[in-house]
Amino acid sequence: MKLIWFEPWGLIYRPISLVGWLLVSLAIAFLTPTFLIIDSRSHSVSDTFYGVFPYFVPTLMALYWIASKTSLKKP
């Protein structure tokens, strides 16, 4: 039995199940306070970018990887 949590939607994946929405919600719940904390302590846009980069990229890459492995493949 193949788990199908996401479906391809252009270049990204859209959640189609409760587990998919839960994963997206967890990523947002982690990244939002991370951004707010780092942004409150930075002095410029580049400081914010350099501060959030180590958190945003691995989180979004992991979410993309999970989505690609648990999605419907187009024929």
PyMOL CGO cylinders between C-alpha atoms (Angstrom):
from pymol import cmd
from pymol.cgo import CYLINDER

trace = [
    CYLINDER, 0.00, 0.00, 0.00, 1.46, 3.33, -1.10, 0.3, 1, 1, 1, 1, 1, 1,
    CYLINDER, 1.46, 3.33, -1.10, 1.04, 6.35, 1.11, 0.3, 1, 1, 1, 1, 1, 1,
    CYLINDER, 1.04, 6.35, 1.11, -0.25, 9.35, -0.83, 0.3, 1, 1, 1, 1, 1, 1,
    CYLINDER, -0.25, 9.35, -0.83, -0.01, 12.55, 1.19, 0.3, 1, 1, 1, 1, 1, 1,
    CYLINDER, -0.01, 12.55, 1.19, 0.77, 15.06, -1.57, 0.3, 1, 1, 1, 1, 1, 1,
    CYLINDER, 0.77, 15.06, -1.57, 0.08, 15.62, -5.25, 0.3, 1, 1, 1, 1, 1, 1,
    CYLINDER, 0.08, 15.62, -5.25, 2.25, 17.44, -7.77, 0.3, 1, 1, 1, 1, 1, 1,
    CYLINDER, 2.25, 17.44, -7.77, 1.12, 21.01, -8.40, 0.3, 1, 1, 1, 1, 1, 1,
    CYLINDER, 1.12, 21.01, -8.40, 3.44, 22.65, -10.89, 0.3, 1, 1, 1, 1, 1, 1,
    CYLINDER, 3.44, 22.65, -10.89, 6.94, 22.68, -9.44, 0.3, 1, 1, 1, 1, 1, 1,
    CYLINDER, 6.94, 22.68, -9.44, 5.75, 22.12, -5.86, 0.3, 1, 1, 1, 1, 1, 1,
    CYLINDER, 5.75, 22.12, -5.86, 3.53, 19.63, -4.07, 0.3, 1, 1, 1, 1, 1, 1,
    CYLINDER, 3.53, 19.63, -4.07, 0.11, 20.25, -2.57, 0.3, 1, 1, 1, 1, 1, 1,
    CYLINDER, 0.11, 20.25, -2.57, -1.03, 18.35, 0.53, 0.3, 1, 1, 1, 1, 1, 1,
    CYLINDER, -1.03, 18.35, 0.53, -4.10, 16.19, -0.09, 0.3, 1, 1, 1, 1, 1, 1,
    CYLINDER, -4.10, 16.19, -0.09, -4.35, 14.25, 3.16, 0.3, 1, 1, 1, 1, 1, 1,
    CYLINDER, -4.35, 14.25, 3.16, -4.47, 15.00, 6.84, 0.3, 1, 1, 1, 1, 1, 1,
    CYLINDER, -4.47, 15.00, 6.84, -0.86, 13.86, 7.30, 0.3, 1, 1, 1, 1, 1, 1,
    CYLINDER, -0.86, 13.86, 7.30, 0.28, 16.15, 4.48, 0.3, 1, 1, 1, 1, 1, 1,
    CYLINDER, 0.28, 16.15, 4.48, -1.46, 19.13, 6.04, 0.3, 1, 1, 1, 1, 1, 1,
    CYLINDER, -1.46, 19.13, 6.04, 0.00, 18.21, 9.42, 0.3, 1, 1, 1, 1, 1, 1,
    CYLINDER, 0.00, 18.21, 9.42, 3.54, 18.20, 8.00, 0.3, 1, 1, 1, 1, 1, 1,
    CYLINDER, 3.54, 18.20, 8.00, 3.03, 21.57, 6.32, 0.3, 1, 1, 1, 1, 1, 1,
    CYLINDER, 3.03, 21.57, 6.32, 1.55, 22.96, 9.54, 0.3, 1, 1, 1, 1, 1, 1,
    CYLINDER, 1.55, 22.96, 9.54, 4.51, 21.70, 11.57, 0.3, 1, 1, 1, 1, 1, 1,
    CYLINDER, 4.51, 21.70, 11.57, 6.94, 23.32, 9.15, 0.3, 1, 1, 1, 1, 1, 1,
    CYLINDER, 6.94, 23.32, 9.15, 5.06, 26.63, 9.38, 0.3, 1, 1, 1, 1, 1, 1,
    CYLINDER, 5.06, 26.63, 9.38, 4.83, 26.34, 13.17, 0.3, 1, 1, 1, 1, 1, 1,
    CYLINDER, 4.83, 26.34, 13.17, 8.62, 25.91, 13.33, 0.3, 1, 1, 1, 1, 1, 1,
    CYLINDER, 8.62, 25.91, 13.33, 9.61, 28.53, 10.76, 0.3, 1, 1, 1, 1, 1, 1,
    CYLINDER, 9.61, 28.53, 10.76, 7.33, 31.39, 11.87, 0.3, 1, 1, 1, 1, 1, 1,
    CYLINDER, 7.33, 31.39, 11.87, 8.75, 31.90, 15.38, 0.3, 1, 1, 1, 1, 1, 1,
    CYLINDER, 8.75, 31.90, 15.38, 12.24, 31.22, 14.04, 0.3, 1, 1, 1, 1, 1, 1,
    CYLINDER, 12.24, 31.22, 14.04, 11.82, 34.07, 11.56, 0.3, 1, 1, 1, 1, 1, 1,
    CYLINDER, 11.82, 34.07, 11.56, 10.31, 36.40, 14.15, 0.3, 1, 1, 1, 1, 1, 1,
    CYLINDER, 10.31, 36.40, 14.15, 13.08, 35.79, 16.71, 0.3, 1, 1, 1, 1, 1, 1,
    CYLINDER, 13.08, 35.79, 16.71, 15.88, 36.20, 14.18, 0.3, 1, 1, 1, 1, 1, 1,
    CYLINDER, 15.88, 36.20, 14.18, 14.25, 39.25, 12.58, 0.3, 1, 1, 1, 1, 1, 1,
    CYLINDER, 14.25, 39.25, 12.58, 13.84, 40.97, 15.94, 0.3, 1, 1, 1, 1, 1, 1,
    CYLINDER, 13.84, 40.97, 15.94, 17.60, 40.73, 16.54, 0.3, 1, 1, 1, 1, 1, 1,
    CYLINDER, 17.60, 40.73, 16.54, 18.85, 41.65, 13.09, 0.3, 1, 1, 1, 1, 1, 1,
    CYLINDER, 18.85, 41.65, 13.09, 19.80, 45.07, 11.84, 0.3, 1, 1, 1, 1, 1, 1,
    CYLINDER, 19.80, 45.07, 11.84, 19.13, 44.65, 8.14, 0.3, 1, 1, 1, 1, 1, 1,
    CYLINDER, 19.13, 44.65, 8.14, 17.41, 42.49, 5.57, 0.3, 1, 1, 1, 1, 1, 1,
    CYLINDER, 17.41, 42.49, 5.57, 20.66, 40.68, 4.85, 0.3, 1, 1, 1, 1, 1, 1,
    CYLINDER, 20.66, 40.68, 4.85, 21.10, 39.89, 8.55, 0.3, 1, 1, 1, 1, 1, 1,
    CYLINDER, 21.10, 39.89, 8.55, 17.63, 38.37, 8.57, 0.3, 1, 1, 1, 1, 1, 1,
    CYLINDER, 17.63, 38.37, 8.57, 18.33, 36.41, 5.40, 0.3, 1, 1, 1, 1, 1, 1,
    CYLINDER, 18.33, 36.41, 5.40, 21.61, 35.02, 6.70, 0.3, 1, 1, 1, 1, 1, 1,
    CYLINDER, 21.61, 35.02, 6.70, 19.99, 34.20, 10.03, 0.3, 1, 1, 1, 1, 1, 1,
    CYLINDER, 19.99, 34.20, 10.03, 16.97, 32.28, 8.72, 0.3, 1, 1, 1, 1, 1, 1,
    CYLINDER, 16.97, 32.28, 8.72, 18.75, 30.54, 5.86, 0.3, 1, 1, 1, 1, 1, 1,
    CYLINDER, 18.75, 30.54, 5.86, 20.17, 27.67, 7.97, 0.3, 1, 1, 1, 1, 1, 1,
    CYLINDER, 20.17, 27.67, 7.97, 16.68, 26.93, 9.31, 0.3, 1, 1, 1, 1, 1, 1,
    CYLINDER, 16.68, 26.93, 9.31, 14.48, 27.53, 6.27, 0.3, 1, 1, 1, 1, 1, 1,
    CYLINDER, 14.48, 27.53, 6.27, 16.49, 25.63, 3.65, 0.3, 1, 1, 1, 1, 1, 1,
    CYLINDER, 16.49, 25.63, 3.65, 16.82, 22.28, 5.48, 0.3, 1, 1, 1, 1, 1, 1,
    CYLINDER, 16.82, 22.28, 5.48, 13.22, 22.40, 6.70, 0.3, 1, 1, 1, 1, 1, 1,
    CYLINDER, 13.22, 22.40, 6.70, 11.80, 23.15, 3.25, 0.3, 1, 1, 1, 1, 1, 1,
    CYLINDER, 11.80, 23.15, 3.25, 14.13, 20.64, 1.59, 0.3, 1, 1, 1, 1, 1, 1,
    CYLINDER, 14.13, 20.64, 1.59, 13.02, 17.91, 4.00, 0.3, 1, 1, 1, 1, 1, 1,
    CYLINDER, 13.02, 17.91, 4.00, 9.36, 18.81, 3.40, 0.3, 1, 1, 1, 1, 1, 1,
    CYLINDER, 9.36, 18.81, 3.40, 9.93, 18.74, -0.38, 0.3, 1, 1, 1, 1, 1, 1,
    CYLINDER, 9.93, 18.74, -0.38, 11.70, 15.38, -0.15, 0.3, 1, 1, 1, 1, 1, 1,
    CYLINDER, 11.70, 15.38, -0.15, 8.88, 13.86, 1.93, 0.3, 1, 1, 1, 1, 1, 1,
    CYLINDER, 8.88, 13.86, 1.93, 6.32, 15.29, -0.48, 0.3, 1, 1, 1, 1, 1, 1,
    CYLINDER, 6.32, 15.29, -0.48, 8.13, 13.86, -3.50, 0.3, 1, 1, 1, 1, 1, 1,
    CYLINDER, 8.13, 13.86, -3.50, 8.31, 10.40, -1.93, 0.3, 1, 1, 1, 1, 1, 1,
    CYLINDER, 8.31, 10.40, -1.93, 4.66, 10.34, -0.83, 0.3, 1, 1, 1, 1, 1, 1,
    CYLINDER, 4.66, 10.34, -0.83, 2.98, 11.78, -3.92, 0.3, 1, 1, 1, 1, 1, 1,
    CYLINDER, 2.98, 11.78, -3.92, 1.19, 10.46, -6.95, 0.3, 1, 1, 1, 1, 1, 1,
    CYLINDER, 1.19, 10.46, -6.95, 3.55, 10.03, -9.86, 0.3, 1, 1, 1, 1, 1, 1,
    CYLINDER, 3.55, 10.03, -9.86, 2.30, 11.38, -13.16, 0.3, 1, 1, 1, 1, 1, 1,
    CYLINDER, 2.30, 11.38, -13.16, 2.43, 8.78, -15.96, 0.3, 1, 1, 1, 1, 1, 1,
]
cmd.load_cgo(trace, "trace")
